[in-house]
Amino acid sequence: MKRMLHSNASARMPMLLNEDNLQILEAVDAPATVLRFGIVDPDCSIRAIPSEVPVNFVYGGIPFAVMIATPSDLDDFAVGFSLTEGVIQAPGDIRGTRIVPDERGLRVAIDLTPNGLHEHLAHRRVLSWRTGCGLCGIDDLDALPQARFRNGPAPRVSPGAIRATLRALDREQLLNERTRTVYGAAWADTNGTLVCVREHVGRHNALDNLIGTLCRRGTKHDSGFVIATSRSSFELVEKVAVFGARTLVAISAPTLLALERARHLDMSLVAIARHNSVTVFHGRERILGEDGWAWTSRSSSEWRIR
């Protein structure tokens, strides 16, 4: 398996689907637009974003777990995962691995020794307890979440509203202020007023908690946007889309799969959110400029008065 660091490839599955000569892109170059608060002119650039690929571990032909991973050194990943999850007792329990490309991701077929396979099948379980990079309860690529595209216009959000929300979010993350170790997910209205904040040791769980709160309150999905104090992974994009929101703001940069899903769902994806700037990866025509200015869709540097 060949490793490649950068490419100008579009945001699709970052590999060449040739099992005999599989090439996987660990990062790709994507267009991005940096907005600096208080400055009208945007800065259009190219930014490298990491690949994020669903990796399905399959033992003896039976799917076990789907992990979201950087697609590199997968043979080593297979051994380490198998050992630390208790599938094997020693590296020698694995006779070989084979990486099989799939349109949804990668399957890592792991060949166990007869005794190792017997022990695994006797104690097989689904990984349903994770706070991190496993897809809870999913053991096969066919079960990957796929949110449906929501018709209708997405709300417009101004950089000023995003900036106000970021400032308010710092003050409202009380648990993180005490521990410096939890993630936050928040909802703000389109004016930048912070409505709700939820914190959790898992970034997915923080977002689930927030969405549950919004659902129970009867919050309209088009009345605001989501802010996450983490990277914008594909799971976060999917969860926001399931709720129905069309704008996600994240503290860190997106992954390739997150960007691909945001484009497919036409979700405004704003990342690398700082107190002085944000970077727009998709939906820049819906991110209004200061004093009523807005981008046209024809040019990243062209503006028009509303």
N, C-alpha and C positions, 0 to 999 in steps of 0.2 A: 504494500500500500504506500503510495507516494504522498508526501506532505507538501502543501503549497501554502505560502503565507499570504500573498496578496493577489488580487485580480480585479479587473474592472467588470466582472461578471454581474449580471442582474441578480436580484434577490430571489433566486430559486434554490432548490436543493443543491448545496454547494459541492457537487461532485460529478464526475463523469461516470455514467452508469455502465461500466465495462468491468465485469467481475474479474477478468484476467489481468487488467491493468487499471485498478481503481485509483483515481486521483481525488483527493479530498481537499477542499479549500478551508484552511483554518480561519481565514479572514478575507473579506472582500472590501473593495472600495465603493462607498455609496455617497451620492450627492447629499449635502446638508447645507442648511442656511442658519447662520448664527445671528441672533437678535441681541443687541446690547441695549439694555434699558436706557431710555432717554436719548438714544441715537437713532435717527430715522433710517439711514442707509444700512441694509443688511450686508452681511459678509458671506458670500457664497463660496463653498469649498467642497473638497472631497475628504471623507473621513473613513478610516478603516474600522470596520465593525466585525466582531468575532462570529464565526459560524456557531450555530446551536442546532444540534441534530438529535432527533429521537433515536435512541439506541436500544434495540430489543435483544435482551439476553435470552437465548434459547438453549435448553439443555436436553439432549437426547430427542430433539425434534419437538419439545414441549416448551412453549413460551413461558417465561418466568417473571420478567419485569421489564418495564420500559423506563429508561433513564434519559434525561436530557443532558447532553454532554458535548464538550468540544471534541470534534471528530479526529483525534490524533492519538497515537500509541494505544489503539484499542485492544491489541493483544495483551498489553500490560494491564489495561483497565479491566479486562475480563478476568485475569488471574486475581488481581487485588479485590475486585468486587466479590468474586466467588468465595474467596477466603474469608473476608471480613463479614460477609452475610451468612456464613456457615454452610454454604452449599458444598464446599469441599473442606477437608481437614488439612490438606497439604497441597502445594503446587503440583506434585506428581499425580494428583487425582485427575488432572486434565491431560488428555492425550493429544489434543490439538484444538485450534480455533479456526474458523472460517468466516470472513466478513462478506455478507451478501447484501448488495444494494437493493433497496425497495423504493418505490416512488414516494413513500411516506417517511423514509428514514433509512436506517441500517439495521440489519439483523446480524448479530454475532452468534453464530452456531458453535456451541462449545461441546466437544466430544469428551465425555467423562469415561473413566475406567468402569468396567462392569460393576465393581463394588461401590464406586463413587456414585454411579447413577442410581443404584438400588437404594443407597442411603438418602440420596436427594429426594427420590420419589416418595420415600417413606415419611419424610419430614417436610414435604413441600408446603410452602405458604406463599401468600401474596403480600407484597410490601405495601401495607396500607397505613403506616404510622409515621411517615416521613414529614419533616418540616422543610426539606430542601429539594434536591434535584430529581427525585423520583416522581412519576405521575401516579398519584395514590390510587391503588386498586386496579391499575391497568397493567395487564401482562402481555398485551399483543399490540402491534402497530395498528391493526384494524380498528382498535378502540380509541384511538387518539381523538381528543375533543376537537370539534370543528363547529365553531359558532356560525350562525347563518347571517348573511348580509342583511342589514336593516335598511329598507328603503326610506327615502325622505332626506331632506337636507340636514347636515350636521351643524350644530351650533357654532357661531363665531365666538372666539375668545381673544381678548386683547392681551398684549404683553403686560400691560399694567395690572390686569386682573391676576395674571400668573404671578407676577412679582409680589403683589399684596398677599396672595395665598401662601407663598413661600415664607414670607416674613412671619405671618401669623402661625404657620405650622411649627416653626421653631419653638414658639412659646407654648404650644398646646401638646407637645410630645412629652408629657410629664414622666411617663415610665422610662423613656429613653434618657431623659435628663438625669434620672437617678441611676440608671444602669449602664447607659452607653452601649447597649447590645441588642436592642429590639428594632424591628421595622415598623414603619407607620404607613397607613393608607388613609387618605382623606378625600372628602367631597367638598367642592366649593361651587357656588353658583357662578353664573357667567360674569357677574360684576366683581368677582374675586373675594367674596365673603366666605370665610371658612364655616361650613355647616356642621361637619362631623369628622372626628378623628378616631381611628382605632389603631391599637398597637399590639404586636405579637412577636414572638421569637421567630416565626416563619413568615416570609413575605407573602406567600400565597394565603396563609391563614389570616393575616391582617386584612387582605383585600376581601376575602370571604366574609369576615366579620363586618367590614364596612358595608358590603353589598347587602348582607342580611339586615343590617340596621336600616338602610335606605328602603329596602322592600317593605319592612314592617311599618315604616313611617309613611309609605305611599309616595316617596319622592319620585318625581318624573325623571326619566332617564335623559331627557333632552334639556334639563334645567341647569346643567352644570358640567363639571369635569372631575376626573379622578387624578389625584396626586399620589405617587408612590415613592417612598424613600429608599429605593432600590434600583437595580437595573430593570429595564423594561424587557423582560423575557417574554417568550411567546405565550406562556401560561397566563401571564397578567393581561396580555392583549385579548386572549380568548375569554377570560373571565369578565373583563370590562365589556366586551362585545355581547356576551350572554345577558348581562344586565341591561344592555341597550345603549350605554353611553358611547359617544363617538370621539372623545378626546381623552388622551392619557398623557400626563406629565410625569416624568420620572427623573430622579436625581442623577442616575448614571446612564450611560449610553445603551442603546438597544443591541440586541443580537440580530443576526441576519434573519433567522426564522421569525422573530418578532416583527421586523420591518416588512418581511414578505406578507405576513398575515395582516398587518395594519394596512398595507396597500390593497390587499384583496378585499378587506372589510371597509375600506375607505375611512379609516379612523385617523384623526389627527394625532400624530405621534411627536411629542415634544420631549426632549431628553437633555441630559447634562444641564439640568436646571440649577442655576446658581443665583446669588443675589444680584449679580450684575449682568447676567445674560442667560439665554436659553438657546438650544439648537433644535431646529425644526427638521425632522426627517421625512415627514409626510403631512400633507394638508396645509401647506403654508398659505394658500389662498384664503384659509379660514382663520388665520391668526392675524388679527387686525393690528395695525401699527398705532403708534402714539398719535393723539390728536385727530383720530378718525381716518388715518391713512390705512390703506390695505394693499396687499399685493394683487396684481393681476395674475392670471394663470399663464400668461404668454411669456413672461420673463421673470427670472428670479430677482432682477435688479430694477424692475419697473414698478412704479407705484401709481396709485390714482386716489383722488379725494372722493370720499363717500358722501 
